[in-house]
Amino acid sequence: MNFKNQITFLKELQKNNNKDWMDANRKWYIEVRNDFIGWLDGINTKIAVLDNEYYDTPGKKGINRINNNLMFHPNKPIYKDHFGGGLDKRPNTGDFYIEIGIERCMFAGGLWRPDSKRLRSIRDAIDYDGQELKKILDKKSFKQTFGGLWEDAKLTNSPKGFTNNHPHINLLRNKTFAVATDFSTKEIFAADFDKKVIKIYNEMLPFRRYLNQAVTV
């Protein structure tokens, strides 16, 4: 993967964030996009060998669009400042997300503001065995890697059907169940970057499996 070419393209795109520039540089964009897809394919293959429950996700299925959704975010620029893709992308569950950009590079996973049905399923799982989720979140290496759950809006009171003195009320009040960790652009140029990706994947896996089991059972 030519990450240097990818970063250079993204920097130029942000200086010229308009359709005319993109049209004029379509060949360059396709070259960078295909390179990223190929890299995702390689990571997909490596993880599949290590995780027998892994959901095969070729790069073409995992890669996100570079266009911002202007219908919901009209003030954003036309194009994103990063390439992103999700692996282990089983339908209706939380995937393993990789983002490489000029402002931010990160690994993330879980469920960002899931719909009411899936949110209820997660809360029911926490009600049943929330100690298991807490054990995952409190693991030393997990906390060192991700810190904790993604900071997002929370309920001020207990969710419907749960009391304020529930032993896991702080978890139940969350609307988002996701984690993330940033990394520098320097790291993507390191020879062992793929190993870092797999290490982060494995560290996050128990957390993602807990959530995904909750929303699929």
Phi, psi and omega in degrees: 000127179269082182295329179299317178296321179297312181295319178298316178300313182297322178296317179293323179297319181290334174285336185226059188279076180207161185293325181299316179294317180297318178298320180290336182244028182302319181298317178296315179301314181297321178300312181293317181298314180295325178295317179294319177300316179298321178294316177300321177303316181296316178295320178304314181294317181295318181290322182302327179291329185269336187237107184286353176256007184295140178264110184308123183225089177301156183306322181295330178276333184273330186293142177268158176292146178276346178283135170287151177276094186285346177294320181263339180228070186296341182269356179279158175294165183298319185243148179288164178260023183205164167252137180222155178201151179248136176244167186054047192265065176291137183307137175067018176235177180271129183266182174258112190256137177236129179232128178235115184215183182272337178260329184208140171236134182203158167251140179210162178189162182118210183230119180270114180042063179299157179297167188301325181292314180289324178298320178295321179296320179294317180294323177296321178295319179295322177297324182282311182214052180300336179297329179292317177296318180298323178298319178295313183293330184270354179302135187304310182294328178293314180295323179293327182278313188247346182082295180179194179296150177304129181287119181211174180302141178234159173291144177276332177248180180286147176294159181303130178095357181233148182266159180292343179260017176299138183299339180240034184300326180294326175286318184296333182284348180292144173258339178238135177237086183211159175226159180204157174215134180273158172215161185272158177296334178300325184293332182288343179271353181287148182295334183259021183299319180301323178295324178295318178303313182292322177299315179294319178304311183293324178294324182278339191304313180302322178297312181294322180295322178300310181295314185293326175293321180298321185270354181248341180288000000 
